[in-house]
């Protein structure tokens, strides 16, 4: 995934949590997500985004 592929409203996952992109800072390459569980803001750097096509909550487990 390229930085330009990220857009507002997109669902993304990171090790900090999953959420919906609310703001993108191109100068610092940081992405701000609204947490899917409690709507808190999560700030992540582009390289922290998980390239999995599914966004997972922290409570989810992998089988």
C-alpha positions as CSV (number, residue, x, y, z in Angstrom):
1,X,0.0,0.0,0.0
2,X,1.2,3.5,-0.8
3,X,0.7,6.6,1.3
4,X,-1.5,8.1,-1.5
5,X,-3.8,5.1,-1.3
6,X,-5.0,6.1,2.2
7,X,-8.2,8.3,2.2
8,X,-10.6,9.7,4.8
9,X,-13.3,7.2,5.6
10,X,-11.1,4.2,5.0
11,X,-10.9,1.4,7.6
12,X,-7.4,0.7,8.7
13,X,-5.7,-1.5,11.3
14,X,-2.5,-1.0,13.2
15,X,-0.9,-2.5,16.3
16,X,-2.4,0.5,18.3
17,X,-5.9,-0.5,17.2
18,X,-8.3,-0.4,14.3
19,X,-10.4,2.5,13.1
20,X,-11.7,4.8,10.4
21,X,-9.3,7.4,8.9
22,X,-10.4,10.9,10.0
23,X,-7.4,13.0,9.1
24,X,-4.2,12.5,7.1
25,X,-1.1,14.7,7.7
26,X,1.0,14.5,4.5
27,X,3.9,16.5,5.9
28,X,4.6,14.0,8.8
29,X,3.0,10.9,7.2
30,X,0.8,10.4,10.2
31,X,-2.7,9.1,10.0
32,X,-5.4,9.7,12.6
33,X,-8.1,7.1,13.2
34,X,-11.3,7.1,15.1
35,X,-11.2,3.9,17.2
36,X,-14.0,1.4,16.2
37,X,-14.7,0.4,19.8
38,X,-14.9,3.7,21.7
39,X,-14.4,6.5,19.0
40,X,-11.2,7.6,20.6
41,X,-8.5,9.1,18.3
42,X,-5.5,7.0,17.4
43,X,-2.4,8.6,15.9
44,X,-0.3,6.2,13.8
45,X,2.6,6.7,11.4
46,X,2.1,5.3,7.9
47,X,4.6,2.5,8.4
48,X,2.5,1.3,11.4
49,X,-0.5,0.6,9.2
50,X,-1.2,-3.2,8.8
51,X,-1.6,-4.1,5.1
52,X,-4.3,-6.7,6.0
53,X,-7.4,-6.0,4.0
54,X,-9.5,-6.6,7.2
55,X,-9.5,-4.2,10.1
56,X,-9.5,-6.0,13.4
57,X,-10.4,-4.8,16.9
58,X,-8.0,-5.4,19.7
59,X,-10.4,-8.0,21.1
60,X,-10.4,-10.0,17.9
61,X,-8.3,-13.2,17.7
62,X,-6.8,-14.9,14.7
63,X,-7.5,-18.5,14.1
